[in-house]
Amino acid sequence: MSDPEDGWVPACRRAAACVCLAATALPAAAAPDGLWAWVDGAGIVHVASERVDRRYQPLLGAPHIATVPGKTDRAASLLTWLDIAPQVRAVRPWLREAVDAHGVDRLLLKALIAVESRFNAEAVSPRGAVGLMQIMPATGDHYATPEERRTPAPQRLRDPRINLHTGARMLADLLRRFGRVDLALAAWNAGEGRVRRAGRQLPAIAETEAHVQMVLELYWALLQRDQARRAQGLRVMPPTTPPAPPSSTLPNS
């Protein structure tokens, strides 16, 4: 695939490029405030609770968003929203199905959907990107099965199950091609051609940099919580005394 200049339309193109996209990425009541981040040349996300230097940009919230008194974990409300929101719970079976079918990471897919559409299956961008994963109709046709192509893409992509399978196919393809999560996300947002022309690094596009930062920050938070939950379920067994080795001496006759 290539970017729009080469004839391919990326999954989602925003109407305006803006670094501070996070304020609209999730419901204000559920978004943490005051997080700043930047992505270095190796694709490593650096996150801080304050703006350390000019490279840091607002991430998943802004200072004017009110917090609940007594809250210490700024990401907790966002993660809780992803656990309890009806629109998230409604698509869990199809999310698991798409993950199993296409071999993508469940938490990465979940983070990408949250940033793209807030799990709104009816979302349509000014550019025409549709559904949970904000997929352009041309991209949807590229990844559609023959049976799926019987339905026009704008209508087809409103189906949460089809949208998730289409997006998971595309994400799996980008991960295979680029071998790095950050570059796959950049190609998702800006197109493969721009990532290749940037020397297989993040292209210097404010919208794309912000998009990658937001998805990776949320993905990291989900990974941390998932590992903590798994650790809580572990059972530590006390050591047992190993059985005595068999005697090498023959019994007295």
Summary of the structure (lengths in Angstrom):
residues: 253
radius of gyration: 22.5
end to end distance: 83.2
largest distance: 95.1
contacts: 761
relative contact order: 0.17
helix: 48%
strand: 6%
